Amino acid sequence: MPKAPSKEIAALPASYEAALQELEQLVSQLESGQLPLDQLLTGYQRGAVLLGFCQQRLQAVEDQIQVLDEGVLKPWWGSAA
């Protein structure tokens, strides 16, 4: 039976920006290839938590924009006004 995630892995960051910064640092550590196997697994698990957190925050903002634009989600990037 798999173990429950530790409190450290499951703890949510205070903001999207904090989560993104932590995720970027974590990816750098994982890509370095210098972490022991157990830390790789823990890092991967923490990364999955952070990624889910960021995705939820982005979806919440997208939902708010949709409400503000009367139900029509309009692209706001790359368009000239």
C-alpha positions in Angstrom: 0.0 0.0 0.0 1.5 3.4 -1.0 2.4 5.8 1.8 0.4 9.0 2.3 2.3 12.1 1.1 4.2 13.8 3.8 3.1 17.2 5.1 6.1 18.8 3.4 5.0 17.4 0.0 1.3 18.2 0.4 1.8 21.8 1.9 0.4 24.4 -0.5 2.3 27.6 -1.2 0.9 31.0 -0.3 0.5 32.2 -3.9 0.8 31.2 -7.6 4.0 33.1 -7.9 5.5 31.3 -4.9 4.5 27.9 -6.3 6.0 28.8 -9.7 9.3 29.9 -8.2 9.5 26.7 -6.1 8.6 24.6 -9.1 11.3 26.2 -11.2 13.9 25.6 -8.5 12.7 22.0 -8.1 13.0 21.4 -11.9 16.5 22.7 -11.9 17.5 20.4 -9.1 15.9 17.4 -10.8 17.5 18.2 -14.1 21.0 18.5 -12.4 21.1 14.8 -12.0 22.8 15.2 -8.6 20.0 14.2 -6.3 19.8 10.7 -4.7 17.0 8.4 -5.8 14.8 9.0 -2.7 15.1 12.8 -3.1 14.2 12.4 -6.8 11.0 10.7 -5.9 10.2 13.3 -3.2 11.0 16.1 -5.7 8.8 14.5 -8.3 5.9 14.2 -5.9 6.3 17.8 -4.7 6.4 19.0 -8.3 3.1 17.2 -9.0 1.5 19.0 -6.1 2.9 22.4 -7.2 1.8 21.8 -10.8 -1.7 20.9 -9.7 -1.8 24.0 -7.5 -0.7 26.3 -10.4 -3.2 24.7 -12.8 -6.0 25.2 -10.4 -5.1 28.9 -9.9 -4.8 29.5 -13.6 -8.2 27.8 -14.2 -9.8 30.0 -11.5 -8.5 33.1 -13.2 -9.7 31.9 -16.6 -13.1 31.3 -15.1 -13.2 34.8 -13.7 -12.2 36.3 -17.0 -14.9 34.3 -18.7 -17.5 35.8 -16.3 -16.2 39.3 -16.9 -16.4 38.8 -20.6 -20.0 37.6 -20.4 -19.2 33.9 -20.9 -16.9 34.3 -23.9 -13.3 33.6 -23.3 -11.3 35.9 -25.5 -7.6 35.5 -26.1 -5.7 38.4 -24.5 -2.2 37.5 -25.5 -0.5 38.4 -28.7 -3.3 40.7 -30.0 -2.9 44.3 -30.9 -5.4 46.6 -29.4 
